[in-house]
Amino acid sequence: MTPDEFFRKFSVKCFYHFTDLRNVSSIKERGGLLSMHEMKRRGIAVPAPGGSVASQRTDAINGMDKYVHLCFFNQNPMEYRAKEDGRIEESKFLEVSREVICVEGVLFTSTMSNVRGAVAVDLVRASQALDFDAIYGKVDWSDLAQRGRVVAARKYEILVPGFVDIKYLRNI
């Protein structure tokens, strides 16, 4: 499946990246979102990292630190945990243009990418393996099975290699 086919099949408005409001000025200064690996390479200290030390370590071990992590919803279990743990004081979900999936090397995961056994795949494989209907279809919230599909889909990630240019960020 190509991005155009994906957009024709699903009503995709945007994707999301959550961050602490304290990070927004740095994102603007840098011209977009940098992966953790790229920030470390440039010697940039993140004012308020959303990931825990343990999750950052796991990302580095698995090579997931080389990607900017996006989600499909403006709610995310990792954001909730970061707020609960005090790493994020006030969150902002940045809206990321859907065209970002046209960037070379974008991958998708069916769970949070730092979970043991997480496999990152391209859009063709993602269209076969991920339940995009749970994201973009009509959901009967009274049906526990359908609700469970959406809860699972909230853990999906879109991984953009290295950098998301500010041109893709709508509400920065």
C-alpha positions as CSV (number, residue, x, y, z in Angstrom):
1,M,0.0,0.0,0.0
2,T,1.3,3.4,-0.9
3,P,0.7,6.5,1.1
4,D,-1.8,7.7,-1.5
5,E,-3.7,4.4,-1.3
6,F,-3.6,4.7,2.5
7,F,-5.1,8.2,2.4
8,R,-7.8,7.1,0.0
9,K,-8.8,4.2,2.2
10,F,-8.7,6.0,5.5
11,S,-9.7,9.5,6.5
12,V,-6.4,10.6,7.9
13,K,-6.3,14.2,9.2
14,C,-2.9,14.1,11.0
15,F,-0.7,12.2,13.3
16,Y,0.6,13.3,16.7
17,H,3.7,13.8,18.8
18,F,3.4,14.6,22.4
19,T,5.8,16.7,24.3
20,D,6.1,19.0,27.3
21,L,5.3,22.6,26.7
22,R,8.9,23.4,27.9
23,N,10.2,21.7,24.8
24,V,8.3,23.7,22.2
25,S,10.7,26.6,22.0
26,S,13.6,24.2,21.4
27,I,11.6,22.4,18.7
28,K,11.0,25.8,17.0
29,E,14.7,26.7,17.3
30,R,15.8,23.5,15.8
31,G,13.3,23.6,12.9
32,G,11.5,20.5,13.9
33,L,11.5,17.3,15.9
34,L,14.9,15.5,16.3
35,S,15.3,11.9,17.3
36,M,17.0,11.3,20.7
37,H,20.0,9.9,18.8
38,E,20.3,13.1,16.8
39,M,19.9,15.3,19.9
40,K,22.7,13.4,21.6
41,R,24.9,13.6,18.5
42,R,24.4,17.4,18.5
43,G,24.9,17.8,22.2
44,I,21.3,19.1,22.8
45,A,19.8,18.6,26.2
46,V,16.1,18.1,26.2
47,P,14.4,20.4,28.7
48,A,11.7,17.9,29.6
49,P,12.1,14.4,28.1
50,G,8.9,12.4,27.9
51,G,10.7,9.0,28.0
52,S,12.0,7.6,31.2
53,V,15.7,6.8,31.5
54,A,14.9,3.1,31.2
55,S,12.8,3.6,28.0
56,Q,15.5,5.8,26.5
57,R,18.1,3.1,27.2
58,T,15.9,0.4,25.6
59,D,15.3,2.6,22.6
60,A,19.1,3.1,22.2
61,I,19.7,-0.6,22.5
62,N,17.1,-1.4,19.9
63,G,18.0,1.5,17.6
64,M,14.6,3.1,18.1
65,D,16.4,6.3,19.4
66,K,17.2,7.0,15.7
67,Y,13.5,7.8,15.1
68,V,11.0,10.5,16.0
69,H,8.0,8.7,17.6
70,L,4.5,9.7,16.5
71,C,1.1,8.3,17.5
72,F,-2.3,8.1,15.8
73,F,-4.3,9.6,18.6
74,N,-4.1,12.8,20.7
75,Q,-4.1,10.5,23.7
76,N,-1.3,8.1,24.5
77,P,-0.5,5.7,27.3
78,M,3.1,6.8,27.3
79,E,2.1,10.5,27.7
80,Y,-0.2,9.5,30.6
81,R,2.6,7.7,32.3
82,A,5.1,10.6,31.7
83,K,2.6,13.0,33.4
84,E,2.0,10.5,36.2
85,D,5.7,10.2,36.8
86,G,6.3,14.0,36.6
87,R,8.5,14.0,33.5
88,I,5.9,16.0,31.7
89,E,4.1,18.9,33.5
90,E,1.9,20.2,30.8
91,S,1.6,18.2,27.6
92,K,1.1,19.4,24.1
93,F,0.1,17.1,21.3
94,L,1.7,18.5,18.2
95,E,-0.3,17.8,15.0
96,V,1.9,16.3,12.4
97,S,0.8,16.4,8.7
98,R,-0.2,13.1,7.3
99,E,2.3,13.6,4.5
100,V,5.1,12.7,7.0
101,I,4.5,9.0,6.1
102,C,5.9,9.8,2.7
103,V,9.3,10.4,4.2
104,E,11.8,7.8,3.2
105,G,12.3,5.1,5.8
106,V,9.1,5.7,7.9
107,L,8.1,2.6,9.9
108,F,5.2,1.5,12.0
109,T,4.9,-0.7,15.1
110,S,1.8,-2.5,16.5
111,T,2.9,-1.7,20.0
112,M,5.1,0.8,21.7
113,S,8.4,0.5,20.0
114,N,10.5,-0.1,23.1
115,V,8.5,-3.2,24.1
116,R,10.4,-6.4,23.9
117,G,9.6,-8.1,20.6
118,A,8.3,-5.0,18.9
119,V,8.8,-5.2,15.2
120,A,8.9,-2.1,13.0
121,V,7.5,-2.5,9.4
122,D,6.9,-0.4,6.4
123,L,3.5,0.8,5.3
124,V,2.9,-2.2,3.1
125,R,3.3,-4.6,6.0
126,A,1.6,-2.3,8.4
127,S,-1.5,-2.2,6.2
128,Q,-1.7,-6.0,6.6
129,A,-0.8,-6.2,10.3
130,L,-2.2,-3.2,12.0
131,D,-5.9,-2.6,12.7
132,F,-6.3,0.8,11.0
133,D,-10.1,0.3,11.1
134,A,-9.9,0.6,14.9
135,I,-8.3,4.0,14.4
136,Y,-10.3,5.4,11.4
137,G,-13.5,3.3,11.4
138,K,-16.7,3.8,13.4
139,V,-16.4,2.3,16.9
140,D,-19.2,1.0,19.0
141,W,-17.9,2.0,22.5
142,S,-20.5,-0.2,24.2
143,D,-18.8,-3.3,22.5
144,L,-15.9,-4.4,24.7
145,A,-14.1,-6.1,21.8
146,Q,-14.2,-2.9,19.6
147,R,-13.1,-0.8,22.6
148,G,-10.2,-3.2,23.1
149,R,-9.1,-2.8,19.5
150,V,-8.9,1.0,20.0
151,V,-7.0,0.6,23.3
152,A,-4.5,-1.6,21.5
153,A,-4.3,0.8,18.5
154,R,-3.4,3.7,20.9
155,K,0.0,1.9,21.4
156,Y,0.8,1.9,17.7
157,E,3.7,4.1,16.7
158,I,4.9,5.8,13.5
159,L,8.7,6.1,13.4
160,V,10.2,8.8,11.3
161,P,14.0,8.5,10.8
162,G,16.1,11.3,12.3
163,F,14.0,14.4,12.0
164,V,10.5,15.7,11.4
165,D,10.8,19.1,9.6
166,I,8.8,21.9,11.1
167,K,6.9,22.1,7.8
168,Y,5.0,19.0,8.9
169,L,4.0,20.5,12.3
170,R,0.6,22.3,12.2
171,N,0.1,23.7,15.7
172,I,3.6,24.6,16.8
